[in-house]
């Protein structure tokens, strides 16, 4: 799925302004009349639009294949070839990793970060901290992370039901599709990457945050293979789908707070900047250091 193309599927609402015109007296026709004042309804918050946005996301996700163009071949072809190559060798690589039991415990611990509880806790933490500190970016990160998590859950449930691939420990039928399993794709990888991509986009000016988000998602994906829960193709497809969903959710629903004025520091040196948030009645000076 290509996020930029998927974002075009979002319905755009046009707010109609009501013009209030003052009638000028006949004897004052030479005096300038006041300009019409538009009345614009406030934009609904992300909380109020949460479930509606999820419905829009699902429509965009499932109809994305019908909006592909010739330019998409540059990423569809290599991805398809790589996935098919992994599916062909999955049983071999899966049997090889199954011979080692040393990484099972560590893999289970790491993979918990990609569970519904793990990504849900991360989304809740961002949202609650954002509300408590009146931090618009953290609050939006929490909302969009939760949205991406739910989108991922819906997608992975549908794909698992369709493919029914047997897991690595399913015995003689392992790695087989349409055999009643639920291995393809990796749900942990999909959820971890969707949330990590939202966080990385929100904090694009914080390299450490981006590195941490993608690093955790990568670790979760690898741990699903080393923990003998999924095959490499399960992990690859889950990671790519999660990244795509995260990109779409962010670009489709990200909002820039017009009441907050801040300057991003692209240098490695600390800088002092003013902070102004009329809605929260916050005025002050902040020391910012991006590293």
For each residue, the residues with C-beta under 8 A, 3 or more apart:
1: 6 61 64 241 244 245 248
2: 5 6 64 68 72 75 244
3: 6 7 244 247 248 250 251
4: 7 8 251
5: 2 8 64 67 68 69 72
6: 1 2 3 9 60 61 64 67 244 248 252
7: 3 4 10 60 248 251 252
8: 4 5 67
9: 6 56 59 60 63 64 67
10: 7 56 60 252
11: 56
12:
13:
14:
15: 40 41
16:
17: 38 39 40
18: 38 39
19: 36 37 38
20: 36 37 39
21: 33 36
22: 33 34
23:
24: 28 29 31 33
25: 28
26: 29
27:
28: 24 25 31
29: 24 26
30:
31: 24 28
32:
33: 21 22 24
34: 22 37
35:
36: 19 20 21
37: 19 20 34
38: 17 18 19
39: 17 18 20
40: 15 17
41: 15
42:
43: 255
44: 48 49
45: 48 49
46: 49 50 53 140 143 144 253 255
47: 50 143
48: 44 45
49: 44 45 46 52 53 253
50: 46 47 53 54 143 146 147
51: 54 55
52: 49 55 56
53: 46 49 50 56 57 147 252 253
54: 50 51 57 58 147 150 151
55: 51 52 58 59
56: 9 10 11 52 53 59 60 252
57: 53 54 60 61 147 151 245 248 249 252
58: 54 55 61 62 151 154
59: 9 55 56 62 63
60: 6 7 9 10 56 57 63 64 248 252
61: 1 6 57 58 64 151 155 245 248
62: 58 59
63: 9 59 60 66 67
64: 1 2 5 6 9 60 61 67 68
65: 68
66: 63
67: 5 6 8 9 63 64
68: 2 5 64 65 72 76
69: 5 72
70: 73
71: 74
72: 2 5 68 69 75 76
73: 70 76 77
74: 71 77 78
75: 2 72 78 79
76: 68 72 73 79 80
77: 73 74 80 81
78: 74 75 81 82
79: 75 76 82 83 240
80: 76 77 83 84
81: 77 78 84 85
82: 78 79 85 86 236
83: 79 80 86 87 233 236 237
84: 80 81 87 88
85: 81 82 88 89
86: 82 83 89 90 93 231 232 233 236
87: 83 84 90 231 233
88: 84 85
89: 85 86 92 93 232
90: 86 87 93 94 175 231 232 233
91: 94 95 174 175 231
92: 89 95 96
93: 86 89 90 96 97 231 232
94: 90 91 97 98 168 174 175 228 231 232
95: 91 92 98 99
96: 92 93 99
97: 93 94 100 225 226 228
98: 94 95 168 169 228
99: 95 96
100: 97 103
101: 104
102:
103: 100 106 107 226 227
104: 101 107 108 226 227 228
105: 108 109
106: 103 109 110 223
107: 103 104 110 111 223 224 226 227 228 229
108: 104 105 111 112 223 227
109: 105 106 112
110: 106 107 113 219 220 222 223
111: 107 108 114 115 188 220 223 224 227 229
112: 108 109 115 117 118
113: 110 118 119 192 216 219 220
114: 111 118 119 187 188 189 191 192 217 220 221 224
115: 111 112 118 119 188 191
116: 119 120 149 153 191
117: 112 120 121
118: 112 113 114 115 121 122 192
119: 113 114 115 116 122 123 145 149 191 192 194 195
120: 116 117 123 124 146 149
121: 117 118 124 125
122: 118 119 125 126 145 195 199
123: 119 120 126 127 141 142 143 145 146 149 195
124: 120 121 127 128 142 146
125: 121 122 128 129 142
126: 122 123 129 130 138 139 141 142 145 199
127: 123 124 130 131 138 139 141 142 143 146
128: 124 125 131 132 142
129: 125 126 132 133 135 138 142
130: 126 127 133 134 135 136 137 138 139 140 141 142
131: 127 128 134 139
132: 128 129
133: 129 130 138
134: 130 131 277 280 282
135: 129 130 138 139
136: 130 139 140 257 260 277
137: 130 140 141 202 203
138: 126 127 129 130 133 135 141 142
139: 126 127 130 131 135 136 142 143
140: 46 130 136 137 143 144 202 254 255
141: 123 126 127 130 137 138 144 145 198 199 202 203
142: 123 124 125 126 127 128 129 130 138 139 145 146
143: 46 47 50 123 127 139 140 146 147
144: 46 140 141 147 148 198 202 249 250 253 254
145: 119 122 123 126 141 142 148 149 195 198 199
146: 50 120 123 124 127 142 143 149 150
147: 50 53 54 57 143 144 150 151 249 253
148: 144 145 151 152 194 195 197 198 245 246 249 250
149: 116 119 120 123 145 146 152 153 191 194 195
150: 54 146 147 153 154
151: 54 57 58 61 147 148 154 155 194 245 249
152: 148 149 155 156 187 190 191 194 241 242 245
153: 116 149 150 156 157 187 191
154: 58 150 151 157 158
155: 61 151 152 158 159 190 241 245
156: 152 153 159 160 185 187 190 191 238 241
157: 153 154 160 161
158: 154 155 161 162
159: 155 156 162 163 184 185
160: 156 157 163 164 165 182 183 184 185 187
161: 157 158 164 182
162: 158 159
163: 159 160 177 178 184
164: 160 161 177 178 179 180 181 182
165: 160 175 176 177 178 179 181 182 183 184 234
166: 170 173 174 175 176 179 180 181 183
167: 170 174 181 182 183 229 230
168: 94 98 174 175 183 228 229 230 231
169: 98 174 228
170: 166 167 173 174 179 181
171: 174
172:
173: 166 170 176 179 181
174: 91 94 166 167 168 169 170 171
175: 90 91 94 165 166 168 183 231
176: 165 166 173 179 181
177: 163 164 165 184
178: 163 164 165
179: 164 165 166 170 173 176
180: 164 166
181: 164 165 166 167 170 173 176 184
182: 160 161 164 165 167
183: 160 165 166 167 168 175 186 229 230 231 234
184: 159 160 163 165 177 181 231 233 234 237
185: 156 159 160 189 190 234 235 237 238 241
186: 183 189 190 221 224 229 230 234 235 237 238 239
187: 114 152 153 156 160 190 191 238
188: 111 114 115 191 192 220 221 224 229 238
189: 114 185 186 192 193 217 220 221 224 230 234 235 238 239 242
190: 152 155 156 185 186 187 193 194 238 239 241 242 245
191: 114 115 116 119 149 152 153 156 187 188 194 195 242
192: 113 114 118 119 188 189 195 196 216 217 220 221 242
193: 189 190 196 197 217 221 238 239 240 241 242 243 246
194: 119 148 149 151 152 190 191 197 198 241 242 243 245 246 249
195: 119 122 123 145 148 149 191 192 198 199 213 217 242 246
196: 192 193 199 200 213 214 216 217 242 246
197: 148 193 194 200 201 213 217 242 243 245 246 247 250
198: 141 144 145 148 194 195 201 202 246 249 250
199: 122 126 141 145 195 196 202 203 209 210 213
200: 196 197 203 204 209 210 213 214
201: 197 198 204 246 247 250 251 254
202: 137 140 141 144 198 199 250 254
203: 137 141 199 200 206 209 210 213
204: 200 201 210
205: 264 265 266 290
206: 203 209 210 290
207: 210 211 290 291
208: 211 212 291
209: 199 200 203 206 212 213
210: 199 200 203 204 206 207 213 214
211: 207 208 214 215
212: 208 209 215 216
213: 195 196 197 199 200 203 209 210 216 217
214: 196 200 210 211 217 218
215: 211 212 218 219
216: 113 192 196 212 213 219 220
217: 114 189 192 193 195 196 197 213 214 220 221 239 242
218: 214 215 221 222
219: 110 113 215 216 222 223
220: 110 111 113 114 188 189 192 216 217 223 224
221: 114 186 188 189 192 193 217 218 224 225 235 238 239
222: 110 218 219 225 226 235
223: 106 107 108 110 111 219 220 226 227
224: 107 111 114 186 188 189 220 221 227 229 230 234 235 238
225: 97 221 222 228 229 230 231 232 235
226: 97 103 104 107 222 223
227: 103 104 107 108 111 223 224
228: 94 97 98 104 107 168 169 225
229: 107 111 167 168 183 186 188 224 225
230: 167 168 183 186 189 224 225 234 235 238
231: 86 87 90 91 93 94 168 175 183 184 225 234 235
232: 86 89 90 93 94 225 235 236
233: 83 86 87 90 184 236 237
234: 165 183 184 185 186 189 224 230 231 237 238
235: 185 186 189 221 222 224 225 230 231 232 238 239
236: 82 83 86 232 233 239 240
237: 83 184 185 186 233 234 240 241
238: 156 185 186 187 188 189 190 193 221 224 230 234 235 241 242
239: 186 189 190 193 217 221 235 236 242 243
240: 79 193 236 237 243 244
241: 1 152 155 156 185 190 193 194 237 238 244 245
242: 152 189 190 191 192 193 194 195 196 197 217 238 239 245 246
243: 193 194 197 239 240 246 247
244: 1 2 3 6 240 241 247 248
245: 1 57 61 148 151 152 155 190 194 197 241 242 248 249
246: 148 193 194 195 196 197 198 201 242 243 249 250
247: 3 197 201 243 244 250 251
248: 1 3 6 7 57 60 61 244 245 251 252
249: 57 144 147 148 151 194 198 245 246 252 253
250: 3 144 148 197 198 201 202 246 247 253 254
251: 3 4 7 201 247 248 254
252: 6 7 10 53 56 57 60 248 249
253: 46 49 53 144 147 249 250
254: 140 144 201 202 250 251
255: 43 46 140
256:
257: 136 260 277
258:
259: 276 277 278 279 280
260: 136 257 275 276 277
261: 274 275 276
262: 273 275
263: 271 273
264: 205 290
265: 205 269 270 271 273 288 289 290
266: 205 290
267: 271 290
268: 290 291
269: 265 289
270: 265 287 288 289
271: 263 265 267 287 288 289
272: 285 286 287 288
273: 262 263 265 285 286 288
274: 261 284 285 286
275: 260 261 262 282 283 284 285 286
276: 259 260 261 282 283
277: 134 136 257 259 260 280 281 282 283
278: 259 281
279: 259
280: 134 259 277
281: 277 278
282: 134 275 276 277
283: 275 276 277
284: 274 275
285: 272 273 274 275
286: 272 273 274 275
287: 270 271 272
288: 265 270 271 272 273
289: 265 269 270 271
290: 205 206 207 264 265 266 267 268
291: 207 208 268
